[in-house]
Amino acid sequence: MIRRLLSAAAATVAVLATLAAGPGPQAHTAVAGPKACNTDGAPAQLHTTASVHLRAGRGTGHRSLAVLARNTDFYAECWGATAADVWWAYGVVESGPRNGRRGWVAGAHLATGYKHP
């Protein structure tokens, strides 16, 4: 049940992000995410709400690829939940010094919309 609630929440965030962001400064094409993506959530424009690790996999047990500062733009291509039902977003960093890097960010540290036009 918790997994369904998290999946529904992720899908809602994706829809709200799409509506709120409108056409952004960068065009995106749908890209298939890694096999670890396990939800049907639509891609979404997000930003970080705190400093957070960009990780090689979904979960804190995966190595950190970089630390993203608060308000870093992040385009989530897909969503995945861990066995403990913690959700993660896979995508690409779109602002700051890590622009262009791909990886996983904990969903608890993401909110909808662009911060940097």
Residue, then its C-alpha position, 0 to 999 in steps of 0.5 A: m500500500i505504501r508503495r502505491l501511495l508513493s507511486a501515486a505521489a511521484a506521478t502527481v509531482a510529475v504532473l504538477a511539475t509539467l503544468a507548473a514549468g510550462p515550456g522551459p528554457q531547455a527542450h527535453t526528449a524522453v529517454a529511457g531510464p535505467k532498469a532500476c526505474n520502477t514507476d510509470g511517473a512522467p518526466a518532471q522538471l524539479h529542483t533540490t530543496a537542500s544540499v543532496h548527493l547525486r548518486a550512482g544508484r537509488g539509495t544511500g548505499h550507492r556512491s556519491l557522484a557529486v553534491l548538488a547545492r540547494n536550488t539546483d535544477f534537476y530534470a527527472e526522467c524516471w522514478g524508482a523506489t527502494a525495497a523500503d519504499v523510499w522514492w528516488a528520481y533519476g535524471v540530469v542536473e541542469s544548473g550549477p557546476r554539475n550541469g549535465r551530470r546524470g544520477w539519482v537524487a532522493g525524492a525527499h529533497l526535490a520540489t517541482g519547477y525550475k529555479h534558474p531560467 
